[in-house]
Amino acid sequence: MFGIWAAVQFTKTDFIQFLNCPKSLWLLKRSPENYPFAEFSSFIQKLKYEGDEVEQYVKEFFENADDHTVDFQMTFKAEDGLFARADAVKRTNKGKTILYEVKSSTSIKTGGKHNHLKDVCFQKICAERSGRNIDHVFLVHLNKEYVRDGLVDPESLLIFVDVTDKVENIMAETVIEVDTALAFLSSEVNMDGCTCIEKSRGNHCDTFKLFNPDIPSPSIYSLPRLNAQKRRDLLTMGILGLDAIADDYPLSENQRLVVEASKQAKPQINVAAIREFITALTFPLYFFDYETFASAVPLFDGASPHKQIPVQYSLHILKQDGSLTHRKYLEREACMSIRLIEQMQTDIGPTGDIISWHASFEKTQNLTLAEAFPSKAAFLNSLNDRTVDLEDVFKTDYVDARFDGSTSIKKVLPVICPHLDYSDLEIQDGASSMEAWKRMIDAEPEEAERVARMLLSYCERDTYSMVEIYRFLSRIQP
C-alpha cells in the first residue's frame, strides 16, 4: 500500500508526536498526502515568532560573556536518520560541551503533548550518535516573575536549569523509545483505530477522525470532565455514543444532563432556575468583554512573560425599557493602559449588574489592572463584586447535546441564536485578536486603522452575542 520508508530525517518533533500517537506519525511520514494537516493558525504563527524572539535574547545573553564559544542552530545528523538542530551549544575553556534547549514557556513541561525533558534527551542522543559528546544539558525558559522596566534584560528574563541528571535518568528508556519509533516507521500498520481513543478530546491527535471514523457525535468525548477511568470503563463496554450509556451508570450531574439531552434529542431546561437567574439581575445590565494581549517576551513596561494584559473592551448597556447602547475602547499604544480604566469609569455607572461570559477571566484582568494602578483598585474591585457569569446558566440549567459538551460562547451561540455567528468577521478568535493588535501597534496609520476596525468588530460581537443569549433566556417561560 505504501512504499518502504527510509529514515531520511527523524526530528525531535517527530519523536514527541510518536510518543503521543505512533500511528499519527506513521501516516505523516509514510503517507503525507493523506495526512490532515491543520491550518497554520495565528496561534501557531505566534508560537513560532515568540520562540524565535526568546532565542534572540539567549544570543544576547551569551554575547555578554567572553569565556567560551557558543554556536547557535548547530545541526546533528546520525546515520539512522536522527536529526537535531540545537538552539545553542557551548564549548567551555575547560573543554566541556554544553547543550542548551530554549523554551518560550515559563516552566519546564513534562507531560502530555509537551515534554521538554524528552525533547532535550532526544537532542543529546542525536548529537552523540552523530559523534559529538555532550557533557551537560540545560533547559532555558522564561522567568514568570520578570516584569519589564525599560529595555529587556536577558539575565533577568531567562532562567537556565541544569537538567543533566534528569536527562541521564531517562536516557535508557528514551533510547528504547527512539529505536522503537524508527522500527515502527519501517513497518506496515493498519488504519483501524489509534491509541488516542483512550484520551480526552483535547489530547486527540490530528488524525483521530481518520483512524476512528465511526465515533458518533455527540460521543463519550462530549461529556464534561469525564475522568480517564470512566472513559476506559465505557470503552471496555464498547460504548462510544451517549445513547448507549445506561441510565444507572454513575455520572456527575452535568454529565447526566448531557446524556439525557442526547437521548431525548432536546435540551434539558431548568425553567425555574433560569427565571430566578433572570429576575435577580439588576438594571441597567452591562454586557462586558475584555480582549487582552500576552507575549512570551513582555512587549511593554509592567508586563510579564505570557501575562494577559487588557488592551480593549466592548460594553453593551441594556436598560429596563429595552434600549441598547454600545460603548468601546481600544488601546492604540503598547502600554499598561490607565486610559482604558478611565474610559470604563465613564461608561459603567455605579449600579447595575455586569454580565460576562466565563467571568473569572474578566475578574482576573480587573485584578491585574488594580495591581498596576492602585488608585483605580476600588473601582475595579467594585466591578468584580457586581459581575455575573452568563455561562453558568449553560452548565446545569440549559444543557443541549449540540453544545458538544462545551459551554464556550462559540458553541452555545449557533445553537440557540443561529442568526448570529462570527463567520462574517475577519477576526474570529482570541489568538487572532492578539496577533492583530500587535500588527496594529506596528503598522502605518492607514493599515493600523483598518486592523483597529477589525478588532472593534470582533469584540463587539462578543458582547452583542451575550445580549442575544440573555434575550433568548428571558423568553423562556414555565
C-alpha positions in Angstrom: 0.0 0.0 0.0 2.8 2.4 0.9 6.4 2.5 -0.2 9.2 1.4 2.1 10.1 4.3 4.4 13.7 5.3 4.7 14.9 7.2 7.7 16.0 10.3 5.9 15.2 12.6 8.8 13.7 11.9 12.2 13.4 15.1 14.4 12.5 15.8 18.0 9.1 17.0 16.8 8.6 13.6 15.1 9.7 11.9 18.3 7.3 13.7 20.5 4.5 13.0 18.0 5.4 9.3 18.2 5.1 9.4 22.0 1.7 10.9 21.7 0.3 8.8 18.8 2.6 6.4 16.9 0.0 5.9 14.1 -0.4 9.7 13.6 3.4 10.0 13.0 3.4 6.9 10.8 0.8 8.5 8.5 2.7 11.8 8.4 5.9 10.1 7.4 4.7 7.2 5.2 1.7 8.8 3.5 1.9 12.6 3.9 -0.6 13.1 1.0 -3.3 11.5 3.3 -2.3 13.4 6.4 -4.9 16.0 7.5 -2.6 18.9 8.0 -4.0 21.6 10.3 -4.2 25.1 9.2 -1.2 27.2 10.1 -3.2 29.3 12.6 -2.5 32.7 14.1 -1.8 30.8 17.4 0.9 28.6 15.7 2.4 31.6 14.0 2.6 33.4 17.3 4.3 30.4 19.0 6.9 30.3 16.3 7.6 34.0 16.4 7.9 34.0 20.2 10.2 31.0 20.1 12.5 32.9 17.7 12.3 36.0 19.8 13.3 34.2 23.0 16.3 32.7 21.2 17.5 36.1 20.2 17.7 37.1 23.9 19.6 33.9 24.6 22.1 35.0 22.0 22.3 38.4 23.6 22.9 36.8 27.0 25.8 34.8 25.7 27.3 37.7 23.8 27.9 39.4 27.1 30.2 36.6 28.2 33.7 36.0 26.8 35.0 32.9 28.4 33.6 30.4 25.9 32.5 29.8 22.3 28.8 29.4 21.5 27.3 28.0 18.3 23.7 28.6 17.5 21.4 26.3 15.5 24.1 23.7 15.3 22.8 20.6 13.4 23.4 16.9 14.2 22.8 14.1 11.8 23.1 10.5 12.7 23.3 7.6 10.2 20.0 6.1 11.4 18.1 9.2 10.4 18.1 11.2 13.6 18.3 14.9 13.0 18.5 17.7 15.6 19.2 21.4 15.4 20.4 22.6 18.8 19.4 26.1 19.9 22.9 26.6 21.5 26.0 24.6 22.0 28.7 26.0 24.3 32.3 24.8 24.4 33.9 25.9 27.6 37.5 26.8 28.1 37.8 23.6 30.1 36.9 21.5 27.1 33.3 20.7 28.1 30.4 20.8 25.7 27.1 22.0 26.9 23.8 21.7 25.0 21.0 24.3 25.6 17.4 23.8 24.6 15.4 27.1 24.6 11.7 27.2 25.5 9.3 30.1 25.4 7.3 28.8 28.4 7.7 29.9 32.0 8.4 26.4 33.3 9.7 23.0 32.3 6.9 20.9 31.0 7.0 17.1 31.3 3.5 15.9 30.4 1.2 15.2 27.5 1.9 16.9 24.2 4.9 18.9 25.6 7.7 17.0 27.3 10.8 19.3 27.5 13.0 16.6 29.1 12.2 14.2 26.3 13.0 17.0 23.8 16.4 17.6 25.1 17.1 14.0 25.8 16.4 13.3 22.1 18.8 16.1 21.2 21.6 14.6 23.3 21.0 11.1 21.8 21.2 12.6 18.3 24.3 14.6 19.0 26.1 11.6 20.5 25.1 9.3 17.6 26.5 11.8 15.2 29.8 11.7 17.1 29.6 14.8 19.4 29.9 14.1 23.1 27.6 16.2 25.3 28.8 16.8 28.9 25.9 18.9 30.3 22.4 19.7 29.3 20.4 22.9 30.1 16.9 23.9 29.5 16.3 27.6 29.2 12.9 29.1 30.0 11.4 32.4 30.9 11.2 33.8 34.4 7.5 34.3 35.1 8.3 36.8 37.8 10.2 39.1 35.4 8.5 42.5 34.9 9.7 44.6 32.1 11.0 48.0 33.1 12.8 49.7 30.2 14.9 47.6 27.8 14.6 43.8 28.2 17.2 42.4 30.5 18.1 38.9 29.2 19.8 38.0 32.5 16.6 38.6 34.5 14.3 37.4 31.7 15.9 33.9 31.3 16.2 31.0 33.7 18.9 28.4 33.0 18.2 25.0 34.5 20.8 22.2 34.6 18.8 19.1 33.7 21.8 16.8 33.1 21.0 14.4 35.8 17.3 14.3 34.9 18.2 13.6 31.3 20.5 10.8 32.3 17.7 9.2 34.4 15.5 8.9 31.3 18.3 8.2 28.8 17.9 4.4 28.7 14.1 4.5 28.2 14.3 7.3 25.7 16.9 5.3 23.6 14.5 2.4 23.5 11.6 4.7 22.5 13.7 6.3 19.7 14.7 2.9 18.3 11.1 1.7 18.6 9.9 4.7 16.7 12.4 4.1 13.9 11.4 0.4 13.7 7.7 1.3 13.8 8.1 3.7 10.8 9.7 0.9 8.8 6.8 -1.4 9.5 3.3 -1.6 8.0 0.2 -0.7 10.1 -3.5 -0.9 9.6 -5.8 2.1 9.6 -8.1 0.9 12.3 -8.0 3.0 15.4 -5.2 4.7 17.3 -4.2 4.9 21.0 -5.8 8.4 21.3 -9.2 6.7 21.6 -8.3 6.3 25.3 -7.5 10.0 25.8 -9.7 13.1 26.3 -10.8 15.0 23.3 -8.3 17.8 23.9 -5.5 15.2 23.6 -6.6 13.6 20.4 -4.2 13.6 17.5 -4.7 15.4 14.3 -5.6 12.1 12.6 -8.1 10.9 15.2 -11.1 11.1 12.9 -9.2 9.4 10.1 -8.3 6.4 12.3 -11.6 6.4 14.2 -14.2 7.3 11.6 -17.1 5.6 13.5 -17.1 7.8 16.5 -20.6 9.3 16.8 -21.4 12.9 17.5 -22.1 13.5 20.3 -20.0 10.9 21.9 -18.5 10.0 25.3 -15.8 12.6 24.5 -18.6 15.2 24.7 -19.1 14.5 28.4 -17.7 17.4 30.5 -14.8 16.4 32.9 -15.1 12.7 32.2 -12.1 11.2 34.0 -9.7 8.6 32.5 -11.1 5.7 34.5 -14.7 6.2 33.4 -13.6 6.8 29.8 -11.7 3.4 29.9 -14.7 1.8 31.6 -17.1 2.9 28.8 -14.6 1.9 26.1 -14.2 -1.5 27.6 -18.0 -1.9 27.4 -17.9 -0.9 23.8 -19.8 2.3 24.5 -19.0 5.4 22.3 -22.3 7.0 21.8 -24.2 8.8 24.6 -27.4 7.0 23.9 -25.8 3.7 24.8 -24.9 4.8 28.4 -27.2 3.0 30.9 -29.5 5.2 33.0 -27.9 3.8 36.2 -24.3 4.4 35.1 -22.6 6.6 37.6 -22.1 10.1 36.2 -21.9 13.6 37.6 -25.0 15.8 37.4 -23.6 17.8 34.4 -22.6 14.6 32.6 -26.0 13.1 33.2 -27.8 16.2 31.8 -25.7 15.9 28.6 -26.7 12.2 28.2 -30.4 13.0 28.8 -30.3 15.8 26.3 -28.8 13.4 23.7 -31.2 10.6 24.4 -34.3 12.9 24.3 -33.0 14.9 21.4 -33.9 18.1 23.2 -32.3 20.5 25.7 -32.6 19.9 29.4 -34.0 23.1 30.8 -34.5 24.1 34.4 -37.0 26.8 33.8 -37.4 27.8 37.4 -33.6 28.3 37.9 -33.4 30.3 34.7 -36.2 32.5 35.7 -34.6 33.0 39.1 -31.3 34.0 37.4 -33.0 36.5 35.1 -35.3 38.1 37.6 -32.4 38.5 40.1 -30.5 40.8 37.7 -30.3 44.5 38.4 -30.7 47.0 35.6 -29.1 48.5 33.7 -27.2 45.4 32.5 -23.7 45.9 31.3 -22.6 43.1 28.9 -18.8 43.3 29.2 -15.9 41.6 27.5 -12.1 42.2 27.6 -9.6 41.4 24.8 -6.1 41.0 26.1 -2.5 40.8 24.8 0.2 38.5 26.1 3.6 37.6 24.7 6.5 35.5 25.7 8.9 38.4 25.9 7.0 41.3 27.5 6.2 44.0 24.9 6.0 46.9 27.3 6.7 48.1 30.8 4.7 46.5 33.5 4.1 43.3 31.5 5.5 39.8 32.4 6.0 36.7 30.2 2.7 35.4 29.0 0.7 37.6 31.3 -2.6 38.7 29.9 -3.0 42.5 29.8 -6.3 44.1 28.8 -6.0 46.3 25.7 -9.6 46.5 24.6 -13.2 46.2 25.8 -16.7 46.1 24.5 -19.7 47.1 26.5 -23.4 46.8 25.6 -25.7 48.6 28.0 -29.3 47.3 28.2 -31.8 49.3 30.1 -35.0 48.0 31.6 -37.1 49.7 28.8 -35.2 47.5 26.3 -33.0 50.3 24.9 -29.5 49.2 24.0 -26.3 51.2 23.6 -22.8 50.3 22.8 -19.5 51.6 24.3 -16.0 50.5 23.4 -12.3 51.2 24.0 -9.2 50.1 22.1 -5.7 51.0 23.3 -3.6 52.2 20.3 -0.3 52.1 22.1 1.8 49.3 23.6 1.4 50.1 27.3 -0.5 49.2 30.5 -3.4 51.4 29.8 -4.8 53.7 32.5 -6.9 55.3 29.7 -8.8 52.1 29.3 -9.8 52.2 33.0 -10.7 55.8 32.9 -13.0 55.2 29.9 -14.6 52.3 31.9 -15.3 54.7 34.7 -17.1 56.9 32.3 -19.0 54.1 30.6 -20.0 52.0 33.6 -22.4 53.5 36.1 -22.4 52.9 39.8 -25.4 50.5 39.8 -26.5 47.5 37.7 -25.1 44.1 37.1 -22.1 43.4 34.9 -22.6 40.3 32.7 -19.6 38.4 31.3 -19.1 35.0 29.8 -16.6 32.9 31.7 -16.4 35.9 34.1 -13.4 34.6 36.0 -11.3 35.9 33.1 -12.7 39.4 33.3 -12.3 39.4 37.1 -8.7 38.3 36.8 -8.0 41.1 34.4 -9.5 43.6 36.8 -7.2 42.4 39.5 -4.2 42.7 37.1 -5.2 46.3 36.4 -5.8 47.1 40.1 -2.3 45.9 40.9 -0.8 48.0 38.2 -2.9 51.1 39.1 -3.6 51.1 42.8 -5.5 54.3 42.6 -8.1 52.5 40.5 -8.3 49.4 42.7 -11.5 50.4 44.5 -13.3 50.9 41.2 -12.0 47.7 39.7 -12.8 45.6 42.8 -16.3 47.0 42.7 -16.7 45.7 39.2 -15.8 42.3 40.3 -18.4 42.5 43.1 -21.1 43.3 40.5 -20.1 40.7 37.9 -22.4 37.8 37.0 -21.4 34.9 34.8 -23.9 34.2 32.0 -22.0 31.0 31.1 -23.1 29.4 34.4 -26.7 29.0 33.1 -25.5 26.6 30.5 -23.6 24.3 32.9 -26.7 22.9 34.6 -29.8 24.9 33.7 -29.8 24.8 29.9 -27.9 21.8 28.6 -28.1 20.8 24.9 -26.2 17.9 23.4 -25.5 20.1 20.4 -23.1 22.1 22.5 -20.9 19.0 22.3 -20.0 19.1 25.9 -18.8 22.7 25.9 -20.2 25.9 27.3 -18.0 28.1 25.2 -20.0 31.0 23.8 -18.9 29.9 20.3 -20.5 26.5 20.9 -23.7 27.8 22.6 -24.4 30.8 20.3 -25.0 28.9 17.0 -27.4 26.5 18.7 -29.7 29.0 20.4 -29.1 32.1 18.3 -28.5 30.6 14.8 -29.0 34.0 13.2 -25.7 35.2 14.8 -22.2 33.9 14.4 -18.6 35.1 13.7 -18.2 33.9 10.2 -18.5 37.3 8.6 -15.7 38.7 10.7 -12.0 38.9 9.7 -11.0 38.1 13.3 -12.9 35.2 14.8 -10.9 34.1 17.9 -8.7 35.4 20.7 -5.4 34.3 19.3 -6.1 36.1 16.0 -7.1 39.1 18.1 -3.7 39.2 19.9 -1.8 38.9 16.6 -3.9 41.7 15.0 -3.4 44.0 18.0 0.3 43.6 17.7 0.1 44.2 14.0 -1.9 47.4 14.6 0.7 48.7 17.0 3.5 48.2 14.4 1.5 49.3 11.3 1.4 52.5 9.4 -1.6 54.7 10.1 -3.9 53.5 7.3 -3.3 49.8 8.0 -3.5 50.4 11.7 -6.9 51.9 11.3 -8.1 49.0 9.2 -6.9 46.5 11.8 -8.5 48.5 14.6 -11.9 48.3 12.9 -11.5 44.5 12.7 -10.6 44.3 16.4 -13.5 46.5 17.4 -16.0 44.4 15.3 -14.8 41.2 16.9 -15.0 42.4 20.5 -18.4 44.0 19.8 -19.7 40.7 18.5 -18.8 39.0 21.8 -20.9 41.4 23.9 -23.8 41.6 21.5 -23.9 37.8 21.4 -24.4 37.9 25.2 -27.2 40.3 24.8 -29.0 38.0 22.3 -28.4 35.0 24.6 -29.8 36.9 27.5 -32.9 37.8 25.4 -33.3 34.2 24.5 -33.2 33.1 28.1 -35.6 35.9 29.1 -38.3 34.5 26.7 -38.3 31.1 28.4 -41.5 30.6 30.3 -42.8 27.9 32.6 
